[in-house]
Amino acid sequence: MSIGQQMGLIAVMGNAVAASFIAWWDRTLDADRVRNVFAGEDVEPIQVAELPAPAAAVEPFQAADRHPSYSDSV
């Protein structure tokens, strides 16, 4: 295994740990499901709720459109 492959593997593992921690922090981690998956048990697929339609596109802010003044920072 090359050093590049090793670095990629470590990056994937780090992202998995980070995603798990964030899910735990947000209280959205299903700990029982995680235990069942790691134990090799069959689990039902997760049903994803329909996402709402995206908001209307907003025109990007143009710095040239507005000149900040002292009163903006107070």
C-alpha positions in Angstrom: 0.0 0.0 0.0 1.5 3.3 -1.0 1.7 6.4 1.2 -1.0 8.1 -0.8 -3.4 5.2 -0.3 -2.6 5.2 3.4 -3.3 8.9 3.7 -6.6 8.4 1.9 -7.6 5.6 4.2 -6.8 7.7 7.3 -8.8 10.6 5.8 -11.8 8.4 5.3 -11.6 7.0 8.8 -11.2 10.5 10.3 -14.3 11.8 8.3 -16.3 8.8 9.6 -15.3 9.6 13.2 -16.1 13.2 12.8 -19.5 12.5 11.2 -20.3 10.1 14.0 -19.3 12.7 16.6 -21.4 15.4 15.0 -24.4 13.1 14.8 -23.9 12.2 18.5 -23.6 15.9 19.4 -26.8 16.8 17.5 -28.5 13.8 19.2 -29.4 12.3 15.8 -27.1 9.2 16.2 -29.1 6.0 16.5 -26.8 4.1 18.8 -28.8 0.9 18.7 -28.6 0.9 14.9 -24.8 1.5 15.0 -24.4 -1.4 17.4 -26.5 -3.7 15.2 -24.5 -2.7 12.1 -21.1 -3.3 13.8 -22.4 -6.6 15.2 -23.1 -7.7 11.6 -26.9 -7.9 12.0 -29.3 -7.0 9.3 -30.9 -3.6 9.6 -33.7 -2.0 7.6 -32.7 0.8 5.2 -33.2 4.3 6.6 -36.3 6.0 5.2 -35.2 9.5 4.1 -37.9 12.2 4.5 -38.6 14.3 1.5 -36.6 17.5 1.6 -38.4 20.8 1.1 -37.9 22.6 -2.2 -34.8 24.9 -2.2 -35.4 28.6 -1.6 -35.4 30.9 -4.5 -32.0 31.8 -5.8 -30.6 34.9 -4.1 -28.4 37.3 -6.0 -24.9 37.1 -4.7 -23.6 40.1 -2.6 -21.5 42.4 -4.7 -19.0 44.4 -2.6 -19.2 47.2 -5.2 -22.9 47.7 -4.6 -22.5 49.1 -1.1 -19.8 51.1 0.6 -19.6 50.4 4.3 -19.6 53.4 6.6 -18.7 53.8 10.2 -22.3 53.4 11.3 -22.4 49.9 9.9 -19.7 48.6 12.3 -21.3 50.1 15.5 
